Amino acid sequence: MSDDIPLEYLFVILAILILLSAFFSGTETALMRVNKYRVRHLAKKGNKSAKLAEKLLKKPDKLIAFILLGTNLVNFIAASLVGVVSMEIGGPTGVVIGTILLTAVVLLFCESIPKTVAAIFPEKIALPASRIYHPLVKFTQPFLAIINFFTNMVLKLLGSGPNEQEEKISVDELRTIITDGLTKTAFDRQNIMMGVLDLGSMTVEDIMLPHNEVVGIDLNEPKEECIKIIQKNFHSSLPVYEDVLDNLKGVLYLNEFLKNVDLDSFNNDLIKQHMRKPYFIPETTSLSQQLVEFKSKKQKTAFAVDEYGNIQGLITIEDIFEEIVGDYLEETQKINKEMKPKKIKDYYVVSASSNIRVLNKMMNWDIPIDEAKTINGAVLENLGYIPEEGTDFRLGGYIIEILSTKENAVEKVKIKKTDDDYELKVVS
């Protein structure tokens, strides 16, 4: 062979084969590693390379078959060429040396370096490469179909198959993507996206205004008291009841009411004329579902009920929006500021009516949340009785000590982060 072709030409051919091997190796890594959602986005914007890459990635079995065919073909030809050249130059010893040199060159310049570069810059390599691969894969499709046929047969024997599972991204994976993208995404926008994701895992019970904190208009109260409640209220609506909230009569939407009614002529009959039928929902409804329900039913306020139909609390569409965008209502910011724990030495004084989830979010804590949603509920759930002042117990990685109680509930507690070797000391 060397008598027909000069050695210089053989080395040039060998160099070309090594470059082709590096090309196949690097582009394979780039195409398999490139962000498919980014490619899809660019394709929708009209990027021709992205459109071709998207088509190739929809049928990865054909693409991989072609790349493997090309890689093995050039590597086998290169190995044969090195064997012939080595034998011509150095005999059997030259073949051994040539094989070792070729192995080192392939590992370094055809595998390690191209794949490392492709892993760092997958998009910059994958998109241009798709312009080369697309026509080649299309041209060799009949031959690739034979390779894929036997490949699929083996996969079926192993209990699997091509395209059996569509690639999907889970909520947790999406959450990780958003978190990792902090440097590229504005912090506020990231928080909003995380808030939207959290809606699916949170229920109405998590954010509703508890029954005992709901403020409304009692039709049996004097007119002056009702007017004070309307004037001081910062919500867009008020429940209307008689004596107790469970005897609910309706909902008064204040913007509409105050446009049509002069408070000087206020009376119960006017309230009954303008109030609307109350809207009841299960307290276990997810926030994402409830947001859709608010929209479809054209409602802004709902009363959460338990399995027995008893009113447990109130939720508004503004409450759900605040879970997404944060505390944008001035009154909510004021309430949360008042609720924020006060630090004294190495512990915090906390109102027992505080919502655990809100505390965790506000203080970057991780107090466990089981059935109970408030600190008071967690205390009663863990101890099984209303404790005396000075009682302390461990909840997760925190020591909770009772500071004050009233007849049927805990009022204030001390919360302190603890070490793992803390021993429970309950005072009763």
C-alpha positions in Angstrom: 0.0 0.0 0.0 2.8 2.4 0.9 4.3 1.7 -2.6 1.2 3.1 -4.2 0.6 6.0 -1.7 3.4 8.1 -0.2 3.7 8.1 3.6 3.0 11.9 3.7 -0.4 11.3 2.2 -1.1 8.5 4.6 -0.3 10.7 7.6 -2.6 13.4 6.2 -5.4 10.8 5.9 -4.7 9.7 9.4 -4.9 13.2 10.7 -8.3 13.7 8.9 -9.6 10.5 10.5 -8.5 11.6 14.0 -10.3 15.0 13.4 -13.4 13.1 12.3 -13.3 10.9 15.4 -12.9 14.0 17.6 -15.9 15.6 15.8 -18.1 12.6 16.3 -17.1 12.3 20.0 -17.5 16.0 20.8 -20.8 16.5 19.0 -22.3 13.4 20.5 -21.7 14.8 24.0 -22.9 18.3 23.0 -26.1 17.0 21.4 -26.9 14.7 24.4 -26.1 17.4 27.0 -27.6 20.5 25.4 -30.6 21.9 27.2 -33.6 20.6 25.2 -35.9 23.3 26.5 -33.5 26.0 25.4 -33.3 24.4 22.0 -37.1 24.3 21.8 -37.2 28.0 22.8 -34.7 29.0 20.1 -36.6 26.8 17.5 -39.8 28.7 18.3 -38.0 31.9 17.8 -37.0 30.8 14.3 -33.4 29.6 14.7 -32.8 27.2 11.9 -30.0 25.3 13.6 -32.2 24.8 16.7 -35.1 23.5 14.5 -32.8 20.9 13.0 -31.4 20.0 16.5 -34.9 19.6 17.9 -35.8 17.2 15.0 -32.6 15.1 15.7 -33.3 15.0 19.4 -36.8 13.8 18.9 -35.4 10.5 17.5 -32.1 10.1 19.5 -31.9 6.4 18.5 -31.2 7.3 14.9 -28.8 10.0 15.8 -26.8 7.8 18.2 -26.7 5.0 15.6 -25.3 7.3 13.0 -22.7 8.8 15.4 -21.6 5.3 16.5 -21.4 4.2 12.9 -19.2 7.2 12.0 -17.0 6.9 15.1 -16.3 3.2 14.7 -15.8 3.5 11.0 -13.1 6.2 11.2 -11.4 4.6 14.3 -11.2 1.2 12.6 -9.8 2.7 9.4 -7.3 4.8 11.5 -6.2 1.7 13.4 -5.7 -0.3 10.1 -3.8 2.6 8.6 -1.5 2.9 11.6 -0.9 -0.9 11.5 0.2 -0.7 7.8 2.3 2.4 8.3 3.9 1.1 11.5 4.7 -2.2 9.8 6.3 -0.5 6.9 8.4 1.8 9.1 9.4 -0.4 12.0 8.1 -3.9 11.5 6.4 -5.8 14.3 8.0 -3.5 16.9 6.7 -0.5 15.0 3.2 -1.9 15.1 3.2 -2.2 18.9 4.6 1.4 19.2 2.1 2.7 16.6 -0.8 1.0 18.5 0.2 2.6 21.8 0.6 6.0 20.2 -2.8 5.8 18.4 -4.5 4.7 21.7 -3.0 7.7 23.5 -3.9 10.1 20.7 -7.5 8.8 20.5 -8.0 9.0 24.3 -6.6 12.5 24.5 -7.6 14.2 21.3 -10.6 12.2 20.2 -12.3 11.5 23.5 -11.1 13.5 26.6 -10.6 17.0 25.1 -13.6 17.1 22.6 -16.0 15.7 25.2 -14.8 18.1 27.9 -15.1 21.1 25.6 -18.6 19.9 24.4 -19.8 19.5 28.0 -18.7 23.1 28.8 -20.2 24.6 25.6 -22.9 22.2 24.5 -25.1 24.7 22.7 -22.3 26.3 20.7 -21.3 22.9 19.4 -24.6 21.1 19.1 -26.5 23.7 17.0 -23.9 24.0 14.2 -23.3 20.2 14.2 -27.1 19.7 13.7 -26.8 21.3 10.2 -24.2 18.6 9.3 -26.0 15.7 11.0 -29.5 16.3 9.8 -28.9 15.6 6.0 -26.5 12.8 6.8 -28.9 11.0 9.1 -31.7 11.5 6.5 -29.5 10.1 3.7 -28.4 7.0 5.7 -31.8 6.4 7.2 -32.4 3.0 5.4 -29.1 1.6 6.8 -29.8 3.1 10.2 -33.2 1.5 10.2 -31.5 -1.9 10.1 -29.3 -1.0 13.0 -32.2 0.3 15.1 -34.3 -2.8 14.3 -31.8 -5.1 16.0 -31.2 -2.6 18.8 -34.9 -2.4 19.5 -35.1 -6.2 19.5 -32.5 -6.3 22.2 -34.2 -3.6 24.2 -37.5 -5.5 24.1 -35.8 -8.6 25.4 -34.5 -6.5 28.3 -38.0 -5.4 29.0 -37.7 -1.9 27.6 -38.2 0.0 24.4 -37.5 3.2 22.5 -39.7 6.3 23.3 -41.6 4.3 26.0 -41.4 7.1 28.4 -41.7 10.7 27.4 -39.2 12.9 29.1 -40.9 15.1 31.7 -39.7 17.5 34.3 -41.0 17.1 37.9 -41.9 20.0 40.2 -38.8 19.3 42.4 -36.6 19.3 39.3 -38.1 22.6 38.1 -37.6 24.0 41.6 -33.9 23.1 41.4 -33.6 24.7 38.0 -35.1 27.9 39.3 -32.9 27.9 42.4 -29.7 27.2 40.4 -30.6 30.0 38.0 -30.4 32.6 40.7 -27.5 34.3 39.1 -29.3 34.6 35.8 -32.8 35.4 37.2 -33.8 38.5 39.2 -34.3 37.5 42.8 -37.9 38.8 42.9 -38.9 36.9 39.8 -37.3 33.8 41.2 -39.4 34.1 44.4 -42.6 34.6 42.3 -41.8 31.4 40.4 -41.1 29.5 43.5 -44.4 30.9 45.0 -46.4 29.5 42.0 -44.8 26.1 42.4 -45.7 26.1 46.1 -49.4 26.6 45.4 -49.7 22.9 44.4 -48.4 21.6 47.7 -50.2 24.1 50.0 -53.9 23.9 51.0 -56.4 26.6 52.0 -55.9 25.5 55.6 -52.3 26.6 55.4 -53.0 30.3 54.8 -56.7 30.9 55.8 -57.6 33.4 58.5 -58.5 31.2 61.4 -62.1 31.2 62.7 -61.3 33.1 65.9 -59.6 35.9 64.0 -62.3 36.5 61.4 -63.8 40.0 61.7 -67.3 40.6 60.4 -70.6 42.4 60.8 -72.9 41.1 63.5 -76.4 42.0 62.5 -77.4 42.0 66.2 -74.8 44.6 67.2 -75.6 48.3 67.3 -75.3 50.2 64.1 -72.4 52.3 65.5 -70.3 49.2 66.1 -71.0 47.9 62.5 -70.0 51.3 61.0 -66.7 51.2 63.0 -65.9 47.7 61.7 -66.5 48.9 58.1 -64.4 52.0 58.5 -61.5 50.1 60.1 -61.5 47.1 57.9 -58.7 46.8 55.3 -60.2 43.8 53.4 -62.4 44.1 50.4 -65.2 42.1 51.9 -66.7 41.3 55.3 -68.8 38.3 56.4 -72.2 39.1 57.7 -73.6 36.9 60.6 -75.9 36.9 63.6 -74.3 36.4 67.0 -71.6 33.9 65.8 -69.7 33.4 62.6 -71.2 29.9 62.2 -74.6 31.6 61.8 -73.3 33.1 58.5 -75.8 35.1 56.4 -73.8 36.4 53.6 -70.7 38.5 52.4 -70.7 42.2 52.0 -68.3 43.5 49.3 -67.3 46.9 50.6 -66.3 48.7 47.4 -69.7 48.1 45.9 -71.5 48.8 49.1 -69.9 52.1 49.9 -70.5 53.3 46.3 -74.2 52.9 46.7 -74.8 53.6 50.4 -74.2 56.6 52.6 -73.0 55.4 56.1 -75.2 58.1 57.6 -78.3 56.2 56.5 -76.7 52.8 57.4 -79.0 50.1 58.7 -79.3 46.3 58.7 -81.8 46.3 55.8 -79.2 48.0 53.5 -76.7 45.3 54.4 -79.1 42.5 53.6 -79.9 44.1 50.3 -76.3 44.3 49.2 -74.8 41.2 50.7 -74.1 38.2 48.6 -74.5 34.5 49.1 -71.4 33.0 50.9 -69.1 30.7 49.1 -67.9 27.6 50.9 -64.9 25.4 50.1 -63.2 22.4 51.8 -60.2 23.5 53.9 -58.1 20.8 52.2 -58.4 22.3 48.7 -55.0 23.1 47.2 -54.2 26.8 46.6 -53.6 26.2 42.9 -57.0 24.6 42.5 -58.7 27.3 44.6 -57.2 30.0 42.4 -58.8 28.4 39.4 -62.1 28.0 41.3 -62.0 31.7 42.3 -61.7 32.6 38.6 -64.3 30.2 37.3 -66.9 31.1 39.9 -66.0 34.8 39.8 -65.5 34.9 43.6 -63.0 36.8 45.8 -63.8 35.4 49.2 -64.4 31.9 50.4 -65.2 30.3 53.8 -63.2 27.1 54.5 -65.2 24.3 56.2 -64.2 21.0 57.7 -65.7 17.5 57.0 -68.6 18.4 59.3 -69.4 21.6 57.5 -68.2 23.8 60.3 -66.5 27.1 59.3 -62.8 26.9 60.1 -61.6 30.1 58.5 -61.7 32.6 55.6 -59.6 33.0 52.6 -59.5 35.7 49.9 -58.0 35.8 46.4 -55.6 38.4 47.7 -54.2 35.9 50.2 -53.3 33.5 47.4 -51.7 36.4 45.4 -49.6 37.3 48.4 -48.3 33.7 48.6 -47.0 34.2 45.0 -45.7 37.8 45.0 -45.1 38.3 48.8 -46.7 40.8 51.2 -47.8 43.6 48.9 -50.7 44.8 51.1 -49.6 47.4 53.6 -51.8 46.0 56.3 -50.4 42.5 55.8 -46.9 43.9 56.0 -47.8 45.6 59.3 -49.3 42.4 60.7 -46.3 40.3 59.8 -44.0 42.9 61.3 -45.9 42.8 64.6 -45.8 39.0 64.4 -42.0 38.8 63.8 -40.3 37.1 66.8 -38.3 39.3 69.2 -34.8 38.1 69.9 -33.7 38.0 73.6 -30.2 36.6 74.2 -30.1 33.2 72.4 -33.9 32.6 72.0 -36.9 34.3 70.4 -40.2 35.3 71.9 -43.1 34.2 69.6 -46.8 34.6 69.7 -48.3 31.1 70.0 -51.0 32.0 67.4 -48.3 32.4 64.8 -48.5 30.2 61.7 -45.5 27.8 61.6 -45.2 28.0 57.8 -45.1 31.8 57.9 -42.5 31.7 60.8 -40.3 29.3 58.8 -40.4 31.5 55.8 -39.9 34.7 57.8 -37.1 33.4 60.0 -35.5 30.8 57.7 -36.4 28.1 60.2 -37.5 24.5 59.6 -39.9 23.8 62.4 -41.7 20.6 61.3 -45.3 21.0 60.3 -47.6 18.0 60.8 -51.3 18.4 61.5 -51.0 21.6 63.5 -50.5 24.8 61.6 -49.8 27.2 64.5 -47.3 27.1 67.4 -50.2 26.7 69.8 -51.5 23.7 67.8 -48.0 22.2 67.7 -47.7 22.5 71.5 -51.1 20.9 72.2 -50.5 18.2 69.5 -47.1 17.2 71.1 -48.0 17.5 74.8 -51.7 16.4 74.6 -52.7 19.0 77.2 -52.6 22.8 77.9 -49.2 23.1 79.7 -48.2 25.3 82.6 -45.7 28.2 82.3 -42.1 26.8 82.2 -43.0 23.6 80.4 -40.5 22.9 77.5 -40.2 20.3 74.9 -38.3 19.6 71.7 -39.9 20.0 68.3 -37.5 19.1 65.5 -34.3 21.0 66.0 -35.9 23.5 68.4 -36.7 23.9 72.1 -40.1 25.4 72.8 -40.7 26.8 76.3 -44.1 28.0 77.4 -44.1 31.6 78.6 -47.8 32.3 79.2 -51.1 30.6 78.7 -54.8 31.4 79.0 -57.8 29.2 79.7 -57.8 27.2 76.5 -54.7 28.1 74.6 -51.0 29.0 74.8 -50.3 32.7 74.4 -46.5 33.1 74.1 -43.5 30.8 73.8 -39.7 30.9 73.7 -38.1 29.2 70.7 -34.4 28.3 70.6 -32.4 26.2 68.2 -30.9 23.2 70.0 -28.1 20.7 69.6 -28.7 17.0 69.0 -27.8 16.0 72.5 -30.6 18.1 74.2 -32.6 16.1 76.7 -36.4 16.6 77.0 -37.4 18.3 80.2 -41.1 18.7 80.7 -42.3 20.7 83.7 -45.8 20.1 84.9 
